[in-house]
Amino acid sequence: TLLYTIKFEEGMVSTAQILSKRKRVSKKNKKSWRKHTDIKDVEKYLEEKVKEERTGGNPSEKKNSDLFYIDKTDIFQPSKSKLDSMKCHSELQIDTRVAAVVGYSGPRKKKKKKLPPTSTESAVSDPKPSSQAPGSVYDIWENQSKPTKELDPCLPPPVQPPQKYKSSDTSLPAVEIPHPGASYNPTFTDHQDLLKSALDVEVKREKAKAKATRDAAPPIQISEEEYLKEMSAGLHDDPTEEDKAEEDSNHSNTTEDTAQSAAPERKTKSQRNKEKAERVKTEELAAAREAKRLAHQLNRVKAIKKELRLEEAAMDAKEAERAEKQTEKQLRPGKYGPGKLMEEQPDFLLPEEVNSSLRKLVASSNSVKDRFTSLQKRNLIEVRKKVAPHRKYKLKKVEKWRRKLPEEMEELVKMKPKKKKIKMSE
């Protein structure tokens, strides 16, 4: 509503409330609604709300306890932090920027580094441990606790060897106990057992050698005449009349068979019915046989369970055997290196060589060789192949001059080119 002052011709003035005309616009879609709708008051309200939330809320809606608090601190008593920060007290503080004054104390003496005492020195210096009571008996050579050595941080750390370093993979002892039959005065049974074990090793070697020679047998040799006869078979033979007659008969038979197969006979209705009945009968018999088999299996459930238990037991036994073989393979002697560790024949003496006196005993083994084979058996060193002595380059033969005849020497001297003499100009 607007108030206007209207003047009439007669000079009379009066105010009247005149309604302003509303602008008529179309608001049939959202675009026109947004365009012709005034939302300034809504935006202003939202801005005020956001400002209140940012500043802590509307103060008119808060309580006095939230807006004000009572300060109970003493204004006239300064705090300790203020006293510390005063300029007059800062002169008493230590200034770390100035180095301290140190007086002259003379030349320094180099101190010798004390080495850690060894186990024997510590035992001699302190023969009586602190843990032992006075007057008790103890071993003075007992290994005491070794002092820990400090590592140099500038040097690389020492290499830690693996757990199996310098340890055998096998269960063989370092020194094997010889057979009782190898004694200087053995019993008859022990000596015979030793001879039997040596014989078994020798027989095993001979079998392996025979197998190697059998596998590497030379090929069958054929004479030249037999080779030519076999390779030229069928090249120069002319076909005879009998062969021609056979070929003609075969050709006629094949033509008759093809003519018969080209025109198959049509089956009658009764033949088709018979075939159908036979097919149905065979299907019924097969179904009855399958039903009988299933019923028989249901009746023998206990037997099937027993078979399954036996199969599981057999599988477990095979698994245990496989695991045992795997452990034996890991612990087998001589598993490192390209060579193969051959089973050695035990040292033995023949019955006529056995003596009852230790003075007449002859040592048949070599201690160095025994130690070497023991290291190979215990997988401490690898097993290598024996390399036969051979030359790297082919040997050359040169005939020396002193071995030649005088005639040959003269010929060689004549063949030798002569040197030209150069005349010097004056």
C-alpha positions as CSV (number, residue, x, y, z in Angstrom):
1,T,0.0,0.0,0.0
2,L,1.3,3.5,-0.8
3,L,0.1,6.9,0.4
4,Y,-0.3,9.5,-2.2
5,T,-1.4,13.2,-1.9
6,I,-3.9,14.0,-4.5
7,K,-4.7,17.6,-5.6
8,F,-8.0,18.5,-7.1
9,E,-8.8,21.4,-9.2
10,E,-10.9,23.1,-6.5
11,G,-7.7,23.3,-4.3
12,M,-8.7,20.6,-1.8
13,V,-5.9,18.2,-0.8
14,S,-6.5,14.7,0.8
15,T,-4.5,11.5,1.4
16,A,-5.8,8.2,0.3
17,Q,-4.5,4.7,0.5
18,I,-4.1,3.4,-3.0
19,L,-3.2,-0.1,-3.6
20,S,-0.3,-0.5,-6.1
21,K,-1.0,-2.8,-8.9
22,R,0.9,-6.2,-8.6
23,K,3.0,-7.2,-11.6
24,R,1.6,-10.2,-13.3
25,V,4.2,-12.7,-14.4
26,S,4.1,-16.3,-15.4
27,K,5.3,-19.0,-12.9
28,K,4.5,-22.1,-14.8
29,N,8.1,-23.6,-14.5
30,K,11.0,-23.6,-12.0
31,K,13.0,-21.2,-14.0
32,S,10.3,-18.4,-13.8
33,W,9.8,-19.1,-10.1
34,R,13.5,-18.5,-9.4
35,K,13.5,-15.4,-11.6
36,H,10.5,-13.7,-10.2
37,T,10.6,-14.8,-6.5
38,D,12.2,-12.4,-4.0
39,I,14.3,-14.4,-1.4
40,K,16.5,-11.7,0.0
41,D,15.0,-11.9,3.5
42,V,15.6,-15.6,3.6
43,E,19.2,-15.2,2.6
44,K,19.7,-12.5,5.1
45,Y,18.3,-14.7,7.9
46,L,20.6,-17.6,6.9
47,E,23.7,-15.3,6.9
48,E,22.9,-14.1,10.4
49,K,22.5,-17.7,11.6
50,V,25.8,-18.7,10.1
51,K,27.5,-15.7,11.7
52,E,26.1,-16.6,15.1
53,E,27.3,-20.1,14.9
54,R,30.8,-18.9,13.9
55,T,31.0,-16.4,16.8
56,G,29.7,-18.8,19.4
57,G,25.9,-18.4,19.2
58,N,23.4,-15.7,20.0
59,P,24.5,-13.9,23.2
60,S,20.8,-13.0,24.0
61,E,20.0,-16.7,24.4
62,K,23.0,-17.6,26.6
63,K,23.2,-17.5,30.4
64,N,25.2,-15.0,32.5
65,S,27.6,-17.9,33.7
66,D,28.5,-18.6,30.1
67,L,29.2,-15.0,29.2
68,F,31.0,-13.8,32.4
69,Y,33.4,-15.2,35.0
70,I,34.9,-13.9,38.3
71,D,38.6,-13.3,38.3
72,K,40.0,-14.3,41.8
73,T,43.7,-13.8,41.1
74,D,45.8,-11.3,43.1
75,I,46.7,-8.3,41.0
76,F,49.5,-7.0,43.3
77,Q,51.4,-10.3,43.7
78,P,53.6,-11.0,40.6
79,S,54.0,-14.6,39.4
80,K,57.2,-16.6,39.4
81,S,57.4,-16.6,35.7
82,K,57.4,-12.8,35.8
83,L,60.2,-12.8,38.3
84,D,62.3,-15.1,36.1
85,S,61.7,-12.9,33.1
86,M,62.9,-9.7,34.8
87,K,65.9,-8.0,33.3
88,C,67.6,-7.6,36.7
89,H,67.6,-11.4,37.3
90,S,68.8,-12.2,33.7
91,E,72.3,-11.1,34.7
92,L,72.5,-14.0,37.2
93,Q,71.8,-16.6,34.5
94,I,74.6,-18.7,33.0
95,D,75.5,-17.6,29.5
96,T,76.3,-20.7,27.4
97,R,77.8,-18.5,24.6
98,V,80.9,-17.8,26.6
99,A,83.4,-20.7,27.1
100,A,84.6,-21.5,30.7
101,V,88.1,-20.5,31.7
102,V,90.3,-23.6,32.3
103,G,93.7,-23.4,33.9
104,Y,96.9,-25.2,32.6
105,S,97.2,-28.7,34.0
106,G,100.4,-29.8,32.3
107,P,101.1,-32.4,29.5
108,R,98.6,-35.3,29.3
109,K,99.9,-38.8,29.7
110,K,98.7,-41.5,27.3
111,K,96.8,-44.2,29.0
112,K,97.5,-47.7,27.9
113,K,94.5,-49.8,26.9
114,K,94.0,-52.7,29.1
115,L,93.4,-55.9,27.3
116,P,90.6,-58.2,28.6
117,P,92.2,-61.1,30.7
118,T,92.1,-64.6,29.2
119,S,90.4,-67.5,30.9
120,T,93.6,-68.8,32.3
121,E,94.8,-65.4,33.6
122,S,91.4,-64.8,35.2
123,A,91.6,-68.2,36.8
124,V,95.1,-67.6,38.2
125,S,94.4,-64.1,39.4
126,D,91.1,-65.0,41.0
127,P,91.5,-68.7,41.9
128,K,88.6,-68.7,44.3
129,P,85.2,-67.7,42.8
130,S,82.9,-65.5,44.7
131,S,80.1,-68.0,44.5
132,Q,82.1,-70.7,46.4
133,A,82.1,-70.7,50.1
134,P,85.5,-70.5,52.0
135,G,87.1,-73.8,52.6
136,S,85.0,-75.6,49.8
137,V,86.5,-77.8,47.1
138,Y,86.3,-76.4,43.5
139,D,88.1,-76.8,40.2
140,I,90.6,-73.9,39.5
141,W,90.7,-74.7,35.8
142,E,87.0,-74.5,35.3
143,N,86.0,-72.2,32.4
144,Q,84.9,-68.9,33.8
145,S,82.5,-66.5,32.1
146,K,84.3,-64.8,29.2
147,P,84.1,-61.0,29.1
148,T,82.0,-59.6,26.3
149,K,84.1,-57.8,23.7
150,E,82.9,-54.4,22.7
151,L,82.4,-54.0,18.9
152,D,84.0,-51.1,17.1
153,P,81.1,-49.0,15.5
154,C,83.4,-47.9,12.7
155,L,84.1,-51.5,11.5
156,P,81.5,-53.8,9.8
157,P,79.8,-56.3,12.1
158,P,81.4,-59.8,12.2
159,V,79.8,-62.4,10.0
160,Q,77.6,-64.8,11.9
161,P,78.2,-68.4,10.6
162,P,75.2,-70.6,10.0
163,Q,74.0,-73.1,12.6
164,K,75.2,-76.1,10.6
165,Y,78.6,-74.6,10.0
166,K,81.4,-77.2,10.8
167,S,78.7,-79.8,11.7
168,S,77.9,-83.0,9.9
169,D,74.6,-83.7,8.1
170,T,74.8,-87.4,8.8
171,S,74.6,-89.5,11.9
172,L,78.0,-91.1,11.3
173,P,80.6,-90.7,14.1
174,A,83.9,-89.0,13.4
175,V,85.8,-92.2,14.1
176,E,84.0,-95.4,13.1
177,I,84.5,-98.5,15.3
178,P,86.0,-101.3,13.1
179,H,84.4,-104.7,12.8
180,P,85.3,-107.2,15.5
181,G,86.6,-109.5,12.8
182,A,89.3,-107.0,11.9
183,S,91.0,-107.7,15.3
184,Y,94.5,-109.2,15.4
185,N,93.1,-112.3,17.1
186,P,89.3,-112.5,16.1
187,T,86.9,-115.3,16.7
188,F,85.9,-117.6,13.9
189,T,82.3,-116.3,13.6
190,D,83.4,-112.6,13.6
191,H,86.1,-113.2,10.9
192,Q,83.6,-115.1,8.7
193,D,81.1,-112.2,9.0
194,L,83.8,-109.7,8.0
195,L,84.7,-111.8,4.9
196,K,81.0,-112.1,4.0
197,S,80.5,-108.3,4.1
198,A,83.6,-107.8,2.0
199,L,82.3,-110.4,-0.5
200,D,78.9,-108.6,-0.7
201,V,80.6,-105.3,-1.6
202,E,82.7,-107.0,-4.3
203,V,79.7,-108.8,-5.8
204,K,77.8,-105.5,-5.9
205,R,80.7,-103.8,-7.7
206,E,81.0,-106.6,-10.3
207,K,77.2,-106.4,-11.0
208,A,77.4,-102.7,-11.6
209,K,80.4,-103.2,-13.9
210,A,78.7,-105.9,-15.9
211,K,75.6,-103.7,-16.3
212,A,77.7,-100.8,-17.5
213,T,79.4,-103.0,-20.1
214,R,76.1,-104.6,-21.2
215,D,74.5,-101.2,-21.7
216,A,77.5,-100.0,-23.7
217,A,77.6,-103.1,-26.0
218,P,78.8,-102.5,-29.6
219,P,76.2,-102.5,-32.4
220,I,75.7,-105.5,-34.6
221,Q,78.0,-105.5,-37.5
222,I,76.5,-106.3,-41.0
223,S,78.5,-107.2,-44.1
224,E,78.4,-105.0,-47.2
225,E,76.7,-107.8,-49.3
226,E,73.9,-108.2,-46.8
227,Y,73.4,-104.4,-46.6
228,L,73.2,-104.1,-50.4
229,K,70.8,-107.1,-50.6
230,E,68.5,-105.7,-47.9
231,M,68.4,-102.1,-49.4
232,S,67.8,-103.3,-53.0
233,A,65.0,-105.7,-52.1
234,G,61.9,-105.1,-54.4
235,L,63.6,-102.8,-56.8
236,H,64.4,-105.2,-59.8
237,D,61.6,-107.7,-59.4
238,D,59.1,-107.9,-62.4
239,P,55.4,-108.6,-61.7
240,T,54.4,-112.2,-62.8
241,E,51.1,-113.3,-64.4
242,E,49.8,-114.7,-61.1
243,D,50.2,-111.3,-59.4
244,K,48.3,-109.6,-62.3
245,A,45.4,-112.2,-62.0
246,E,45.2,-111.5,-58.3
247,E,45.1,-107.7,-58.8
248,D,42.3,-108.1,-61.4
249,S,40.2,-110.3,-59.1
250,N,40.7,-107.8,-56.2
251,H,39.6,-105.0,-58.5
252,S,36.4,-106.8,-59.5
253,N,35.5,-107.6,-55.9
254,T,35.9,-104.0,-54.9
255,T,33.6,-102.8,-57.7
256,E,30.9,-105.3,-56.7
257,D,31.1,-104.2,-53.0
258,T,30.8,-100.5,-54.0
259,A,27.7,-101.2,-56.1
260,Q,26.1,-103.1,-53.3
261,S,26.7,-100.4,-50.7
262,A,25.4,-97.7,-53.1
263,A,21.9,-99.2,-53.0
264,P,20.9,-100.2,-49.4
265,E,17.8,-102.3,-48.9
266,R,14.8,-100.7,-47.2
267,K,13.7,-102.4,-43.9
268,T,10.1,-103.5,-43.5
269,K,7.8,-102.4,-40.6
270,S,8.0,-105.8,-38.8
271,Q,11.9,-105.6,-38.9
272,R,11.8,-102.1,-37.4
273,N,9.3,-103.2,-34.7
274,K,11.6,-106.2,-33.8
275,E,14.6,-103.9,-33.5
276,K,12.7,-101.5,-31.3
277,A,11.5,-104.3,-29.0
278,E,15.0,-105.6,-28.7
279,R,16.4,-102.2,-27.9
280,V,13.7,-101.7,-25.1
281,K,14.5,-105.1,-23.7
282,T,18.3,-104.4,-23.5
283,E,17.6,-101.0,-21.8
284,E,15.3,-102.7,-19.2
285,L,17.9,-105.4,-18.5
286,A,20.6,-102.8,-18.0
287,A,18.4,-100.8,-15.6
288,A,17.6,-103.9,-13.6
289,R,21.3,-104.8,-13.5
290,E,22.2,-101.3,-12.2
291,A,19.4,-101.5,-9.5
292,K,20.7,-104.9,-8.4
293,R,24.2,-103.6,-8.2
294,L,23.1,-100.6,-6.0
295,A,21.1,-102.8,-3.7
296,H,24.1,-105.1,-3.3
297,Q,26.3,-102.1,-2.4
298,L,23.8,-101.0,0.2
299,N,23.9,-104.4,1.8
300,R,27.7,-104.5,1.9
301,V,28.3,-101.1,3.7
302,K,30.4,-102.7,6.4
303,A,32.6,-104.4,3.9
304,I,33.1,-101.1,2.1
305,K,34.0,-99.3,5.3
306,K,36.6,-102.1,6.0
307,E,38.1,-101.7,2.6
308,L,38.3,-97.9,3.1
309,R,40.1,-98.4,6.5
310,L,42.6,-100.8,4.8
311,E,43.3,-98.3,2.0
312,E,43.8,-95.5,4.5
313,A,46.2,-97.7,6.5
314,A,48.1,-98.6,3.3
315,M,48.3,-94.9,2.4
316,D,49.6,-94.0,5.9
317,A,52.3,-96.7,5.6
318,K,53.4,-95.4,2.2
319,E,53.5,-91.9,3.5
320,A,55.7,-92.9,6.5
321,E,58.0,-94.9,4.2
322,R,58.3,-91.9,1.9
323,A,59.1,-89.6,4.8
324,E,61.7,-92.1,6.1
325,K,63.3,-92.3,2.7
326,Q,63.4,-88.5,2.5
327,T,65.2,-88.2,5.8
328,E,67.6,-90.9,4.8
329,K,68.3,-89.0,1.5
330,Q,69.0,-85.8,3.5
331,L,71.3,-87.6,5.8
332,R,73.0,-89.9,3.3
333,P,76.8,-89.8,3.2
334,G,78.6,-88.1,0.3
335,K,75.7,-86.1,-1.1
336,Y,77.8,-83.1,-2.0
337,G,79.9,-82.7,-5.1
338,P,79.8,-84.0,-8.6
339,G,81.3,-87.4,-7.8
340,K,79.7,-90.4,-6.3
341,L,80.9,-91.9,-3.0
342,M,81.7,-95.6,-3.7
343,E,81.1,-98.1,-0.9
344,E,84.5,-99.1,0.3
345,Q,85.5,-102.7,1.0
346,P,86.2,-103.2,4.7
347,D,89.8,-104.1,5.7
348,F,90.2,-107.8,6.2
349,L,92.8,-110.5,6.4
350,L,92.6,-113.9,4.9
351,P,92.5,-116.9,7.3
352,E,96.2,-117.8,6.5
353,E,97.2,-114.2,7.2
354,V,95.6,-114.0,10.7
355,N,98.1,-114.2,13.5
356,S,97.6,-114.5,17.2
357,S,100.6,-112.2,17.9
358,L,100.2,-108.4,17.8
359,R,103.9,-108.1,16.7
360,K,103.3,-109.9,13.4
361,L,100.2,-107.7,12.6
362,V,100.5,-105.8,9.3
363,A,98.5,-102.5,9.0
364,S,96.5,-102.8,5.8
365,S,94.9,-99.3,6.0
366,N,96.2,-95.7,5.6
367,S,95.2,-93.3,8.4
368,V,95.3,-90.2,6.1
369,K,93.0,-91.9,3.5
370,D,90.7,-93.0,6.3
371,R,90.4,-89.5,7.6
372,F,89.7,-88.1,4.1
373,T,87.0,-90.6,3.3
374,S,85.5,-90.0,6.8
375,L,85.2,-86.3,6.0
376,Q,83.5,-87.1,2.7
377,K,81.1,-89.5,4.3
378,R,80.1,-86.9,6.9
379,N,79.5,-84.3,4.2
380,L,82.2,-82.0,5.5
381,I,83.9,-81.9,2.1
382,E,82.6,-82.6,-1.4
383,V,83.1,-85.8,-3.3
384,R,85.0,-85.2,-6.6
385,K,85.7,-87.2,-9.7
386,K,89.1,-88.8,-10.3
387,V,90.8,-86.9,-13.1
388,A,93.3,-88.9,-15.1
389,P,96.6,-87.3,-15.9
390,H,96.3,-85.6,-19.3
391,R,97.9,-82.9,-21.5
392,K,96.3,-79.6,-22.1
393,Y,98.0,-79.1,-25.4
394,K,99.1,-81.7,-28.0
395,L,102.8,-82.7,-27.7
396,K,105.0,-81.4,-30.5
397,K,108.0,-83.3,-31.8
398,V,111.0,-81.2,-33.1
399,E,114.1,-82.7,-34.6
400,K,117.2,-81.1,-33.3
401,W,120.2,-80.1,-35.5
402,R,122.7,-82.2,-33.8
403,R,120.7,-85.3,-34.5
404,K,120.8,-84.7,-38.3
405,L,123.4,-86.3,-40.7
406,P,126.3,-84.2,-42.1
407,E,124.9,-84.4,-45.6
408,E,121.5,-83.0,-44.5
409,M,123.4,-80.2,-42.7
410,E,125.2,-79.2,-45.9
411,E,121.9,-79.0,-47.8
412,L,120.3,-76.8,-45.2
413,V,123.3,-74.5,-45.2
414,K,123.1,-74.2,-49.0
415,M,119.3,-73.4,-48.8
416,K,119.9,-70.7,-46.2
417,P,119.8,-67.2,-47.9
418,K,123.0,-65.2,-48.0
419,K,123.3,-61.8,-46.5
420,K,124.2,-58.9,-48.9
421,K,127.3,-56.9,-48.0
422,I,126.9,-53.1,-48.1
423,K,129.9,-51.1,-49.4
424,M,130.5,-47.9,-47.5
425,S,131.3,-44.9,-49.9
426,E,134.4,-42.9,-49.1
